[in-house]
Amino acid sequence: MNKVKKAFFCSNCGAEHSKWQGQCNSCKSWNTLVEEIIKNPNKKEWKSKNINGYSSKPIHIKNITSKTIDKISSGDKELDRVLGGGVVPGSLVLLGGEPGIGKSTLLMQVANSVNGKVVYVSGEESEQQIKLRSERVNKYESDCYLLSETNTQTLLTHLDNLNPSLVIIDSIQTLYSSLIDSSSGSVGQIRTCTAELIHYAKQTHTPIFIVGHITKDGSIAGPKVLEHMVDTVLNFEGDRNHLHRILRVHKNRFGTTSELGIYEMNQSGLKAVKNPSSFLISKYVSDLSGHSICATIEGIRPMLIEVQALVSSAVYGTPQRSSTGFENKRLNMLLAILEKRAGFQLGAKDVFLNLAGGIRLDDPGIDLAVIVAILSSSLDISVPRGYIFAAEIGLSGELRNVPKIEQRIQEASKQGFEKMVVAKTVKPVTNKIQLVQLSSVKELVQHLF
């Protein structure tokens, strides 16, 4: 009789150990090793009846014919652009995000708009719950099948009989495989179920979308190897208190990782935002102090963001430094530059910074807009109408050029801005907007305030 093989896996990083120990050798976490069965000889693997006879025989690279892959349109232009032009047949796409952010809504809209047979598999909701969501977002006649199943062997058998064009799994943490005797959501189950789905996708050339839960620190739950196994990793971001959602790509074997998709959540589902600049600065009021507009780049997509700042006298002993959507350490650096290079005494004042719309940015090109908003609030002087800013601030107070400045200028010109404050080295690319070229923060204060 064959022996059941067991091993210990780290619940934090997924590393395998032959015996239990207090600390993981890979990620150095304590008390994270869990015993799991890695092989049960009494369980049989699923085998597809649609296998085309793959061979492991090595082939010379000159004998392999290279041809372009015909990608499948998901019916969502934002998602297609993020994926690199469409869904690649046989690919595995992992979609992560916070609970209630709209992952299932997005995939239901894809299931209702794809031209072909779609199987929507849910281990968390019943068919009636999925039907209610489908009626809320459905605008097309779709060939969609609903399946409430968590066992991968049964699931793959149904998929083999239906032969769909697209499969959606919601979510990977609810699936379990009969090959190992551990609970669903464990490290071994997630890795085994993902491997079985990859096996099916590559053999039948069927693209699969899988939803992944995230932990409290924002990473996808389960072993890190899950992100290495799939072809594409998408992250659905946003604040439930705001309407917009951002779809970022962290890994893509078939395209770039610099694309970005922006949606607006409403009662009928997710709607693609064609002009994010006007959407994010629609509530801008020019006669109030503490407001400025910056031209930023998210991936390869230019858009305009409103920066809001509030500077007030510190009521408590220690001044507060708080920022939303902007790195707090960089805010402290910019405040130090203002105090050292421009002579503004902000050490005894509270400074609050916010990027309107709940969006988060790490683009250094918004440094100038942040400084302008802080100075405007501190002096209680509004920024003149029609101004927009795009420059990085150096530690000596100089204005530095930022990447893709041409796209930023063209986007600002398209939105009707008249003057754009940039670094001294920027060359004009259009006559529709006037470039105000400055070299230091001192010149900025003299020009605006």
MARPA-999015 format. One record per residue (C-alpha): residue in one letter; chain; x, y, z. Coordinates in steps of 0.2 Angstrom, whole numbers, plus 2048, in hexadecimal, padded with zeros to 3 digits. Example, Ala and Ser with C-alpha at 12.3 -4.5 7.8 and 13.67 -1.06 7.14 Angstrom:
residues 2
+------+-----+-----+-----+-----+
! type ! mol !   X !   Y !   Z !
+------+-----+-----+-----+-----+
!    A !   A ! 83E ! 7EA ! 827 !
!    S !   A ! 844 ! 7FB ! 824 !
+------+-----+-----+-----+-----+
end
This chain:
residues 449
+------+-----+-----+-----+-----+
! type ! mol !   X !   Y !   Z !
+------+-----+-----+-----+-----+
!    M !   A ! 800 ! 800 ! 800 !
!    N !   A ! 807 ! 811 ! 7FB !
!    K !   A ! 80A ! 81D ! 809 !
!    V !   A ! 802 ! 82E ! 80A !
!    K !   A ! 80F ! 83C ! 808 !
!    K !   A ! 80E ! 84B ! 813 !
!    A !   A ! 818 ! 85B ! 815 !
!    F !   A ! 818 ! 86C ! 81E !
!    F !   A ! 814 ! 87C ! 814 !
!    C !   A ! 816 ! 88E ! 819 !
!    S !   A ! 805 ! 896 ! 819 !
!    N !   A ! 80E ! 8A7 ! 816 !
!    C !   A ! 819 ! 8A3 ! 807 !
!    G !   A ! 815 ! 891 ! 802 !
!    A !   A ! 826 ! 88A ! 805 !
!    E !   A ! 827 ! 877 ! 808 !
!    H !   A ! 830 ! 86F ! 817 !
!    S !   A ! 833 ! 85D ! 81A !
!    K !   A ! 82F ! 85F ! 82D !
!    W !   A ! 827 ! 86C ! 839 !
!    Q !   A ! 832 ! 87A ! 840 !
!    G !   A ! 82E ! 88A ! 848 !
!    Q !   A ! 835 ! 896 ! 83B !
!    C !   A ! 833 ! 895 ! 828 !
!    N !   A ! 844 ! 894 ! 81F !
!    S !   A ! 83D ! 89E ! 810 !
!    C !   A ! 833 ! 8AD ! 817 !
!    K !   A ! 83A ! 8AC ! 829 !
!    S !   A ! 828 ! 8AC ! 830 !
!    W !   A ! 824 ! 8A4 ! 840 !
!    N !   A ! 817 ! 896 ! 844 !
!    T !   A ! 811 ! 896 ! 832 !
!    L !   A ! 814 ! 884 ! 82D !
!    V !   A ! 805 ! 879 ! 82A !
!    E !   A ! 805 ! 866 ! 827 !
!    E !   A ! 7FC ! 861 ! 817 !
!    I !   A ! 7FB ! 851 ! 80C !
!    I !   A ! 804 ! 854 ! 7FC !
!    K !   A ! 800 ! 843 ! 7F3 !
!    N !   A ! 7F3 ! 836 ! 7F6 !
!    P !   A ! 7F6 ! 827 ! 7EB !
!    N !   A ! 7E3 ! 821 ! 7ED !
!    K !   A ! 7DD ! 831 ! 7E4 !
!    K !   A ! 7DD ! 832 ! 7D1 !
!    E !   A ! 7E0 ! 841 ! 7C6 !
!    W !   A ! 7D4 ! 848 ! 7BA !
!    K !   A ! 7D9 ! 845 ! 7A8 !
!    S !   A ! 7D1 ! 84F ! 799 !
!    K !   A ! 7C9 ! 846 ! 78B !
!    N !   A ! 7CE ! 855 ! 77F !
!    I !   A ! 7E0 ! 852 ! 781 !
!    N !   A ! 7E9 ! 855 ! 770 !
!    G !   A ! 7F7 ! 84A ! 773 !
!    Y !   A ! 805 ! 855 ! 77A !
!    S !   A ! 816 ! 84E ! 77A !
!    S !   A ! 825 ! 852 ! 785 !
!    K !   A ! 831 ! 84F ! 776 !
!    P !   A ! 83D ! 85E ! 774 !
!    I !   A ! 83B ! 868 ! 764 !
!    H !   A ! 848 ! 873 ! 75D !
!    I !   A ! 844 ! 886 ! 75E !
!    K !   A ! 846 ! 888 ! 74B !
!    N !   A ! 838 ! 87B ! 748 !
!    I !   A ! 82C ! 884 ! 752 !
!    T !   A ! 820 ! 88F ! 748 !
!    S !   A ! 81D ! 8A0 ! 750 !
!    K !   A ! 80C ! 8A7 ! 74D !
!    T !   A ! 802 ! 8B5 ! 755 !
!    I !   A ! 7F5 ! 8AF ! 762 !
!    D !   A ! 7E3 ! 8B3 ! 75F !
!    K !   A ! 7DD ! 8BC ! 76F !
!    I !   A ! 7CB ! 8BB ! 774 !
!    S !   A ! 7C2 ! 8CB ! 778 !
!    S !   A ! 7BA ! 8CC ! 789 !
!    G !   A ! 7AE ! 8D9 ! 784 !
!    D !   A ! 7B6 ! 8E5 ! 790 !
!    K !   A ! 7C1 ! 8F1 ! 788 !
!    E !   A ! 7CA ! 8F6 ! 798 !
!    L !   A ! 7CD ! 8E4 ! 79D !
!    D !   A ! 7D3 ! 8E0 ! 78B !
!    R !   A ! 7E0 ! 8EE ! 78C !
!    V !   A ! 7E6 ! 8E9 ! 79D !
!    L !   A ! 7E8 ! 8D7 ! 797 !
!    G !   A ! 7F2 ! 8DD ! 787 !
!    G !   A ! 7E5 ! 8DC ! 77A !
!    G !   A ! 7D9 ! 8CE ! 780 !
!    V !   A ! 7D9 ! 8BE ! 789 !
!    V !   A ! 7E6 ! 8B1 ! 783 !
!    P !   A ! 7DF ! 89F ! 780 !
!    G !   A ! 7E6 ! 893 ! 78D !
!    S !   A ! 7EB ! 8A1 ! 799 !
!    L !   A ! 7E7 ! 8A2 ! 7AC !
!    V !   A ! 7E3 ! 8B3 ! 7B2 !
!    L !   A ! 7E3 ! 8B7 ! 7C5 !
!    L !   A ! 7D8 ! 8C5 ! 7CB !
!    G !   A ! 7DA ! 8CB ! 7DD !
!    G !   A ! 7D2 ! 8D9 ! 7E7 !
!    E !   A ! 7C9 ! 8DE ! 7F8 !
!    P !   A ! 7B8 ! 8D6 ! 7FC !
!    G !   A ! 7AA ! 8E0 ! 7F4 !
!    I !   A ! 7B5 ! 8EA ! 7E8 !
!    G !   A ! 7AC ! 8E2 ! 7D9 !
!    K !   A ! 7B6 ! 8D3 ! 7D3 !
!    S !   A ! 7A7 ! 8C8 ! 7D0 !
!    T !   A ! 79E ! 8D6 ! 7C8 !
!    L !   A ! 7AC ! 8D9 ! 7BC !
!    L !   A ! 7AD ! 8C6 ! 7B7 !
!    M !   A ! 79A ! 8C5 ! 7B6 !
!    Q !   A ! 79B ! 8D3 ! 7A9 !
!    V !   A ! 7A8 ! 8CA ! 7A0 !
!    A !   A ! 79E ! 8BA ! 7A0 !
!    N !   A ! 78F ! 8C3 ! 799 !
!    S !   A ! 799 ! 8CB ! 78B !
!    V !   A ! 7A5 ! 8BE ! 785 !
!    N !   A ! 7A0 ! 8B7 ! 774 !
!    G !   A ! 7A0 ! 8A4 ! 778 !
!    K !   A ! 79B ! 898 ! 785 !
!    V !   A ! 7A0 ! 89D ! 797 !
!    V !   A ! 7A0 ! 893 ! 7A7 !
!    Y !   A ! 79F ! 89D ! 7B7 !
!    V !   A ! 7A4 ! 892 ! 7C6 !
!    S !   A ! 7A1 ! 898 ! 7D7 !
!    G !   A ! 7A5 ! 890 ! 7E7 !
!    E !   A ! 79E ! 89E ! 7F2 !
!    E !   A ! 78D ! 8A2 ! 7EB !
!    S !   A ! 77E ! 898 ! 7E4 !
!    E !   A ! 778 ! 899 ! 7D3 !
!    Q !   A ! 769 ! 8A4 ! 7D8 !
!    Q !   A ! 775 ! 8B1 ! 7DF !
!    I !   A ! 780 ! 8B1 ! 7D0 !
!    K !   A ! 770 ! 8B3 ! 7C5 !
!    L !   A ! 76B ! 8C2 ! 7CF !
!    R !   A ! 77B ! 8CA ! 7CC !
!    S !   A ! 77B ! 8C5 ! 7B9 !
!    E !   A ! 76A ! 8CE ! 7B7 !
!    R !   A ! 770 ! 8DE ! 7BF !
!    V !   A ! 77F ! 8DF ! 7B3 !
!    N !   A ! 77A ! 8D5 ! 7A4 !
!    K !   A ! 777 ! 8E0 ! 794 !
!    Y !   A ! 77B ! 8D2 ! 787 !
!    E !   A ! 774 ! 8C1 ! 783 !
!    S !   A ! 782 ! 8B5 ! 789 !
!    D !   A ! 785 ! 8A3 ! 788 !
!    C !   A ! 78A ! 8A1 ! 79B !
!    Y !   A ! 788 ! 892 ! 7A6 !
!    L !   A ! 788 ! 893 ! 7B9 !
!    L !   A ! 790 ! 885 ! 7C3 !
!    S !   A ! 791 ! 885 ! 7D6 !
!    E !   A ! 79F ! 878 ! 7DA !
!    T !   A ! 7AF ! 877 ! 7E4 !
!    N !   A ! 7B6 ! 866 ! 7E0 !
!    T !   A ! 7C3 ! 868 ! 7D2 !
!    Q !   A ! 7C1 ! 857 ! 7CB !
!    T !   A ! 7AE ! 859 ! 7C9 !
!    L !   A ! 7B1 ! 86B ! 7C2 !
!    L !   A ! 7BD ! 865 ! 7B5 !
!    T !   A ! 7B1 ! 857 ! 7AF !
!    H !   A ! 7A3 ! 864 ! 7AC !
!    L !   A ! 7AF ! 86F ! 7A3 !
!    D !   A ! 7B5 ! 861 ! 798 !
!    N !   A ! 7A3 ! 85D ! 793 !
!    L !   A ! 79E ! 86F ! 790 !
!    N !   A ! 7AE ! 874 ! 787 !
!    P !   A ! 7AC ! 887 ! 78B !
!    S !   A ! 7B5 ! 896 ! 783 !
!    L !   A ! 7B9 ! 89E ! 794 !
!    V !   A ! 7B8 ! 898 ! 7A6 !
!    I !   A ! 7B6 ! 8A3 ! 7B6 !
!    I !   A ! 7BB ! 89C ! 7C7 !
!    D !   A ! 7B4 ! 8A6 ! 7D6 !
!    S !   A ! 7BF ! 8A3 ! 7E0 !
!    I !   A ! 7CF ! 898 ! 7E1 !
!    Q !   A ! 7CE ! 897 ! 7F4 !
!    T !   A ! 7BE ! 88E ! 7F4 !
!    L !   A ! 7C3 ! 880 ! 7E8 !
!    Y !   A ! 7CA ! 86F ! 7EF !
!    S !   A ! 7D2 ! 860 ! 7E6 !
!    S !   A ! 7D0 ! 84E ! 7EB !
!    L !   A ! 7E2 ! 84B ! 7E8 !
!    I !   A ! 7E7 ! 852 ! 7F9 !
!    D !   A ! 7DE ! 850 ! 80A !
!    S !   A ! 7DF ! 862 ! 810 !
!    S !   A ! 7D2 ! 870 ! 812 !
!    S !   A ! 7CD ! 87C ! 804 !
!    G !   A ! 7D7 ! 88C ! 805 !
!    S !   A ! 7E7 ! 884 ! 80B !
!    V !   A ! 7F8 ! 886 ! 803 !
!    G !   A ! 7F8 ! 874 ! 7FB !
!    Q !   A ! 7E6 ! 876 ! 7F5 !
!    I !   A ! 7E8 ! 886 ! 7ED !
!    R !   A ! 7F8 ! 880 ! 7E4 !
!    T !   A ! 7F1 ! 870 ! 7DF !
!    C !   A ! 7E0 ! 877 ! 7D8 !
!    T !   A ! 7EA ! 885 ! 7CF !
!    A !   A ! 7F5 ! 877 ! 7C7 !
!    E !   A ! 7E6 ! 86D ! 7C1 !
!    L !   A ! 7DE ! 87D ! 7BA !
!    I !   A ! 7EE ! 881 ! 7B0 !
!    H !   A ! 7EF ! 86F ! 7AA !
!    Y !   A ! 7DD ! 871 ! 7A3 !
!    A !   A ! 7E0 ! 882 ! 79C !
!    K !   A ! 7F0 ! 87D ! 792 !
!    Q !   A ! 7E9 ! 86D ! 78B !
!    T !   A ! 7D8 ! 874 ! 786 !
!    H !   A ! 7DE ! 886 ! 781 !
!    T !   A ! 7D0 ! 88D ! 78D !
!    P !   A ! 7D3 ! 89D ! 796 !
!    I !   A ! 7CF ! 89D ! 7A8 !
!    F !   A ! 7CC ! 8AC ! 7B4 !
!    I !   A ! 7CE ! 8A8 ! 7C6 !
!    V !   A ! 7CA ! 8B4 ! 7D5 !
!    G !   A ! 7D6 ! 8B4 ! 7E4 !
!    H !   A ! 7D2 ! 8BB ! 7F5 !
!    I !   A ! 7DF ! 8C7 ! 7FD !
!    T !   A ! 7E6 ! 8C8 ! 80F !
!    K !   A ! 7E5 ! 8D7 ! 81A !
!    D !   A ! 7F6 ! 8DD ! 813 !
!    G !   A ! 7EF ! 8DD ! 802 !
!    S !   A ! 7F8 ! 8CE ! 7FB !
!    I !   A ! 7EF ! 8C0 ! 7F2 !
!    A !   A ! 7EA ! 8B2 ! 7FF !
!    G !   A ! 7F4 ! 8A2 ! 7FD !
!    P !   A ! 805 ! 89D ! 7F8 !
!    K !   A ! 810 ! 8AA ! 7EE !
!    V !   A ! 812 ! 89C ! 7E2 !
!    L !   A ! 800 ! 89F ! 7DC !
!    E !   A ! 805 ! 8AF ! 7D4 !
!    H !   A ! 814 ! 8A6 ! 7CB !
!    M !   A ! 809 ! 898 ! 7C4 !
!    V !   A ! 7FC ! 8A3 ! 7BB !
!    D !   A ! 7FF ! 8AD ! 7AB !
!    T !   A ! 7F8 ! 8BE ! 7B1 !
!    V !   A ! 7F5 ! 8C6 ! 7C2 !
!    L !   A ! 7E8 ! 8D4 ! 7C3 !
!    N !   A ! 7E4 ! 8DE ! 7D2 !
!    F !   A ! 7D3 ! 8E7 ! 7D4 !
!    E !   A ! 7D5 ! 8F6 ! 7DF !
!    G !   A ! 7CA ! 904 ! 7E5 !
!    D !   A ! 7C1 ! 90B ! 7F4 !
!    R !   A ! 7B0 ! 906 ! 7F8 !
!    N !   A ! 7AC ! 918 ! 7FD !
!    H !   A ! 7B0 ! 91E ! 7EB !
!    L !   A ! 7A9 ! 919 ! 7DA !
!    H !   A ! 7B8 ! 915 ! 7D0 !
!    R !   A ! 7C2 ! 905 ! 7CF !
!    I !   A ! 7D3 ! 902 ! 7C8 !
!    L !   A ! 7D9 ! 8F2 ! 7C0 !
!    R !   A ! 7EC ! 8F0 ! 7C1 !
!    V !   A ! 7F6 ! 8E2 ! 7B9 !
!    H !   A ! 805 ! 8DC ! 7C4 !
!    K !   A ! 80A ! 8CE ! 7B8 !
!    N !   A ! 807 ! 8CA ! 7A6 !
!    R !   A ! 810 ! 8BD ! 79B !
!    F !   A ! 807 ! 8C3 ! 78B !
!    G !   A ! 808 ! 8D6 ! 78D !
!    T !   A ! 80E ! 8E5 ! 797 !
!    T !   A ! 80C ! 8E8 ! 7A9 !
!    S !   A ! 80A ! 8FB ! 7A7 !
!    E !   A ! 7F8 ! 8FB ! 7A2 !
!    L !   A ! 7E9 ! 901 ! 7AD !
!    G !   A ! 7D6 ! 900 ! 7AC !
!    I !   A ! 7CB ! 90C ! 7B5 !
!    Y !   A ! 7B8 ! 908 ! 7B8 !
!    E !   A ! 7AA ! 911 ! 7C1 !
!    M !   A ! 79E ! 906 ! 7CC !
!    N !   A ! 78C ! 90A ! 7CB !
!    Q !   A ! 77C ! 900 ! 7CE !
!    S !   A ! 77D ! 8F7 ! 7BD !
!    G !   A ! 78E ! 8F1 ! 7BF !
!    L !   A ! 79F ! 8F8 ! 7BA !
!    K !   A ! 7A1 ! 905 ! 7AC !
!    A !   A ! 7B1 ! 908 ! 7A3 !
!    V !   A ! 7B7 ! 91A ! 7A6 !
!    K !   A ! 7BD ! 921 ! 795 !
!    N !   A ! 7C3 ! 931 ! 79B !
!    P !   A ! 7CB ! 92F ! 7AD !
!    S !   A ! 7D2 ! 941 ! 7AE !
!    S !   A ! 7C1 ! 949 ! 7AD !
!    F !   A ! 7BA ! 93C ! 7B9 !
!    L !   A ! 7C7 ! 93F ! 7C6 !
!    I !   A ! 7C7 ! 952 ! 7C6 !
!    S !   A ! 7B4 ! 955 ! 7C3 !
!    K !   A ! 7B2 ! 95D ! 7D4 !
!    Y !   A ! 7C1 ! 969 ! 7D3 !
!    V !   A ! 7BD ! 97A ! 7DA !
!    S !   A ! 7CA ! 987 ! 7D4 !
!    D !   A ! 7C6 ! 995 ! 7E1 !
!    L !   A ! 7CB ! 98B ! 7F0 !
!    S !   A ! 7DC ! 989 ! 7F8 !
!    G !   A ! 7E5 ! 979 ! 7FA !
!    H !   A ! 7E0 ! 972 ! 7E9 !
!    S !   A ! 7EB ! 96E ! 7DA !
!    I !   A ! 7EB ! 963 ! 7CA !
!    C !   A ! 7F9 ! 957 ! 7C5 !
!    A !   A ! 7FC ! 94E ! 7B5 !
!    T !   A ! 801 ! 93C ! 7B9 !
!    I !   A ! 804 ! 92C ! 7B0 !
!    E !   A ! 7FD ! 91B ! 7B6 !
!    G !   A ! 806 ! 90E ! 7AC !
!    I !   A ! 805 ! 915 ! 79A !
!    R !   A ! 7F5 ! 91F ! 79D !
!    P !   A ! 7F6 ! 932 ! 7A0 !
!    M !   A ! 7E8 ! 939 ! 7AC !
!    L !   A ! 7E6 ! 948 ! 7B7 !
!    I !   A ! 7E4 ! 947 ! 7CA !
!    E !   A ! 7DE ! 954 ! 7D6 !
!    V !   A ! 7E9 ! 956 ! 7E6 !
!    Q !   A ! 7E1 ! 95D ! 7F6 !
!    A !   A ! 7EB ! 964 ! 805 !
!    L !   A ! 7E7 ! 96B ! 815 !
!    V !   A ! 7F4 ! 974 ! 820 !
!    S !   A ! 7EF ! 97A ! 832 !
!    S !   A ! 7F6 ! 97E ! 842 !
!    A !   A ! 7FA ! 96F ! 84D !
!    V !   A ! 7EE ! 96D ! 85B !
!    Y !   A ! 7F8 ! 95F ! 864 !
!    G !   A ! 80A ! 95F ! 868 !
!    T !   A ! 810 ! 955 ! 859 !
!    P !   A ! 80B ! 95B ! 848 !
!    Q !   A ! 801 ! 94E ! 83D !
!    R !   A ! 807 ! 948 ! 82C !
!    S !   A ! 7F9 ! 93F ! 823 !
!    S !   A ! 7F7 ! 93A ! 811 !
!    T !   A ! 7EA ! 930 ! 807 !
!    G !   A ! 7F0 ! 929 ! 7F7 !
!    F !   A ! 801 ! 930 ! 7F8 !
!    E !   A ! 810 ! 929 ! 801 !
!    N !   A ! 812 ! 930 ! 812 !
!    K !   A ! 825 ! 930 ! 812 !
!    R !   A ! 826 ! 939 ! 802 !
!    L !   A ! 81A ! 946 ! 809 !
!    N !   A ! 826 ! 949 ! 818 !
!    M !   A ! 834 ! 94B ! 80C !
!    L !   A ! 82B ! 958 ! 802 !
!    L !   A ! 827 ! 962 ! 812 !
!    A !   A ! 839 ! 962 ! 817 !
!    I !   A ! 83E ! 969 ! 805 !
!    L !   A ! 831 ! 977 ! 808 !
!    E !   A ! 838 ! 97B ! 818 !
!    K !   A ! 84B ! 97A ! 813 !
!    R !   A ! 84A ! 981 ! 801 !
!    A !   A ! 83B ! 98D ! 801 !
!    G !   A ! 83B ! 993 ! 814 !
!    F !   A ! 829 ! 98D ! 818 !
!    Q !   A ! 828 ! 988 ! 82B !
!    L !   A ! 81D ! 979 ! 82A !
!    G !   A ! 824 ! 970 ! 839 !
!    A !   A ! 817 ! 975 ! 845 !
!    K !   A ! 808 ! 973 ! 83A !
!    D !   A ! 7FD ! 964 ! 836 !
!    V !   A ! 7FD ! 95F ! 823 !
!    F !   A ! 7F0 ! 954 ! 81B !
!    L !   A ! 7F1 ! 94E ! 809 !
!    N !   A ! 7E4 ! 945 ! 7FF !
!    L !   A ! 7E3 ! 940 ! 7EC !
!    A !   A ! 7D1 ! 942 ! 7E7 !
!    G !   A ! 7C7 ! 933 ! 7E2 !
!    G !   A ! 7D0 ! 927 ! 7EE !
!    I !   A ! 7DD ! 923 ! 7E1 !
!    R !   A ! 7EF ! 91E ! 7E6 !
!    L !   A ! 7FE ! 924 ! 7DD !
!    D !   A ! 811 ! 921 ! 7DE !
!    D !   A ! 816 ! 92D ! 7CF !
!    P !   A ! 824 ! 939 ! 7D4 !
!    G !   A ! 81C ! 945 ! 7C7 !
!    I !   A ! 80F ! 94B ! 7D4 !
!    D !   A ! 81C ! 952 ! 7E0 !
!    L !   A ! 819 ! 963 ! 7D9 !
!    A !   A ! 806 ! 963 ! 7DA !
!    V !   A ! 808 ! 95D ! 7EC !
!    I !   A ! 813 ! 96B ! 7F1 !
!    V !   A ! 808 ! 978 ! 7E8 !
!    A !   A ! 7F9 ! 971 ! 7F1 !
!    I !   A ! 802 ! 972 ! 802 !
!    L !   A ! 808 ! 984 ! 7FF !
!    S !   A ! 7F7 ! 989 ! 7F9 !
!    S !   A ! 7EF ! 983 ! 809 !
!    S !   A ! 7FC ! 98A ! 814 !
!    L !   A ! 7FB ! 99C ! 80C !
!    D !   A ! 7E8 ! 99A ! 809 !
!    I !   A ! 7EA ! 9A0 ! 7F7 !
!    S !   A ! 7E2 ! 996 ! 7E9 !
!    V !   A ! 7EB ! 990 ! 7DA !
!    P !   A ! 7E8 ! 99A ! 7CB !
!    R !   A ! 7DB ! 993 ! 7BF !
!    G !   A ! 7E1 ! 988 ! 7B0 !
!    Y !   A ! 7F2 ! 983 ! 7B9 !
!    I !   A ! 7F8 ! 971 ! 7B9 !
!    F !   A ! 808 ! 969 ! 7BF !
!    A !   A ! 814 ! 95B ! 7BB !
!    A !   A ! 825 ! 95A ! 7C2 !
!    E !   A ! 830 ! 951 ! 7CF !
!    I !   A ! 838 ! 95A ! 7DD !
!    G !   A ! 84A ! 957 ! 7E2 !
!    L !   A ! 852 ! 958 ! 7F3 !
!    S !   A ! 85A ! 969 ! 7EF !
!    G !   A ! 849 ! 970 ! 7EA !
!    E !   A ! 84C ! 96F ! 7D7 !
!    L !   A ! 83E ! 96A ! 7CB !
!    R !   A ! 842 ! 95A ! 7C1 !
!    N !   A ! 83B ! 953 ! 7B1 !
!    V !   A ! 830 ! 944 ! 7B2 !
!    P !   A ! 82D ! 935 ! 7A6 !
!    K !   A ! 820 ! 936 ! 797 !
!    I !   A ! 81E ! 949 ! 799 !
!    E !   A ! 818 ! 94A ! 787 !
!    Q !   A ! 808 ! 93F ! 78C !
!    R !   A ! 805 ! 94A ! 79B !
!    I !   A ! 806 ! 95A ! 791 !
!    Q !   A ! 7FA ! 953 ! 784 !
!    E !   A ! 7EE ! 94D ! 791 !
!    A !   A ! 7EE ! 95E ! 79A !
!    S !   A ! 7EB ! 967 ! 78A !
!    K !   A ! 7DD ! 95B ! 785 !
!    Q !   A ! 7D4 ! 95F ! 796 !
!    G !   A ! 7D5 ! 972 ! 792 !
!    F !   A ! 7E3 ! 978 ! 79E !
!    E !   A ! 7EC ! 988 ! 799 !
!    K !   A ! 7FC ! 987 ! 7A3 !
!    M !   A ! 807 ! 979 ! 7A8 !
!    V !   A ! 815 ! 97B ! 7B5 !
!    V !   A ! 824 ! 96F ! 7B0 !
!    A !   A ! 836 ! 96E ! 7B3 !
!    K !   A ! 842 ! 979 ! 7A9 !
!    T !   A ! 849 ! 96C ! 79D !
!    V !   A ! 838 ! 967 ! 796 !
!    K !   A ! 835 ! 96B ! 783 !
!    P !   A ! 824 ! 971 ! 77D !
!    V !   A ! 81A ! 964 ! 773 !
!    T !   A ! 80A ! 96D ! 76F !
!    N !   A ! 805 ! 980 ! 76E !
!    K !   A ! 7F4 ! 97D ! 776 !
!    I !   A ! 7FB ! 97E ! 788 !
!    Q !   A ! 808 ! 98A ! 78F !
!    L !   A ! 817 ! 982 ! 798 !
!    V !   A ! 81D ! 98C ! 7A7 !
!    Q !   A ! 82F ! 985 ! 7A9 !
!    L !   A ! 836 ! 987 ! 7BB !
!    S !   A ! 846 ! 981 ! 7C2 !
!    S !   A ! 843 ! 981 ! 7D5 !
!    V !   A ! 836 ! 982 ! 7E3 !
!    K !   A ! 83B ! 995 ! 7E6 !
!    E !   A ! 836 ! 999 ! 7D5 !
!    L !   A ! 826 ! 990 ! 7D7 !
!    V !   A ! 821 ! 99A ! 7E6 !
!    Q !   A ! 825 ! 9AA ! 7DE !
!    H !   A ! 81B ! 9A6 ! 7CE !
!    L !   A ! 80B ! 9A0 ! 7D7 !
!    F !   A ! 80A ! 9A8 ! 7E8 !
+------+-----+-----+-----+-----+
end
